[in-house]
């Protein structure tokens, strides 16, 4: 039986991580939302460090039914892709609303302000993007819409 993480060693070099691949169970990662005071609206499990990634990030985010993320954010350089994997909801990208349903993929340019809200069945997202340390800016949540 596989545990939450498995690594396999490979050669080193400027583009190599410490292993050829890493396997983790996203749902077994720590939920960091409570430490930020967001336990009433969402779960957030960030996998970049656990996977040993240097240039990309991935997270599993679950927004509770009828809830809105309590913040928005944008980046200076990092582009992101969000894939709705369960539930439904909407993304607010700057001043536009985008409907999300399972297996909808949404690309967001770096400087666009983004936030998410769940429908009555909640919204579960995978977020992928390039990773530059300190690139993100957290903003106040926009008004529900």
N, C-alpha and C positions, 0 to 999 in steps of 0.2 A: 504494500500500500504506500502510495506516495504521500509524503508530508507536505507542509505548506510551501517548501522551497527545495529545489534541487539544482545543483551547479555542476558543470563539467568543465575542467581546465582546458585551456588552449594556449597557443603561443602568445607572447607579449609583443607590443609594438605601439606606435603612436595612435593607431585606431582600434586597438584591441581592448576589450574590457578584461576583467579578471577571469572570465570563463567564456566558452563558446556559446553557451546559452544558460538561461536561468528560468526555472519554472516556479511560479508562485500561485497561490489561490487568492484571488483578489478579495473575496469576501472574508478571508481570514486575517487580512491586514487590519491594523488599528484604525478605528473610526476617529478622525481628528476633529470632527465637528464639535463635540462637547467641550474640548479645550478652548475653542473659539467662541463658545456661548451659543452655538447654533443647533444644539441637540433637539430643540422643539420643531425645527423645520427641515433638517436634512442629515444625511450621513455623507462622509467624504473619506475615501480610502486612497491614498497616494502611493503609487507603486514604483516610482522612478528609482529611489535608493535601494529598495528591496530587490529590484531587478538588476541593479548595477549599471543603469543607463547613465551615459554622460551627456548626450546631446538631444535626447527626447524624453518626454514625460508622458505618463498615462495615469489616469485616475478613474475610479468608479465612484459615481455620485448618485445618491438617491434623494430625491426631494419628496417629502411626504405629501399625501393626498391633499389637494387644495392649498398647499403652501407655496410661498415665493421665496427664492433665495434672499437672505437678509443683506445681500451686498451685490454689487456689480464689479466687473473688473475689465481691464484692458492691458495691452502690452505695448512696449516700444518696438520690438522686433519679432517676437514669437507669434507665429501663425498657429491656429488650433483647429482641430476637427472634433466635433461632438457627434456621437452616434447614440440615438435613443434605442435602448435595447428592451425596454418594457414600459408599460404605461403610456401616458400621453401628457402633453403640456405645450408650453410655448416658450420660445426664446425671444427676448427683446434684444435686438441688435441696433444700437443707437436708437432711432425713433421708430423702427419697424418691428412688427410682431411676426414671428414665423411659427407655424404649427408644427408640432413634432409628434410622431407616432412611431411604433417599433420599426426599427431598421431605417429610419430617416437619418441621413448624414448631413451635417451642416458644417461648412468651412467658414471660419471667421478670420478676417484680416487682423493684423496685430493691433491697430489703433482703434478699432471698433469697440465700443462699450457693449458688454454682453452680460445678461443675467437670465435666469430661468425660473419658470413657475410650473407647477404640476397641475394636471387635471384631477378629477375626482378619484382616479385610480392611481395617483402618484406618477412619478417620472424617474426612470433609471437611465443614466447616461454613462457612456465611456467617453472620456476626454483625452485626446492625443495632441501632442504638439512638440515643436522644437523647444529646447530648454536653454535659456540663458539666465544664469543666476542674477536675481534682483531685477528682472525685466518687467515683472507684473506690477500693476497699480490697482489697489482695492479702492472702490468708490462706494458711496451711499447707494442703496437700492433705489431704482426708479419707482415711481408710483405704480401700483398694480394696474394692469390694463387688460 
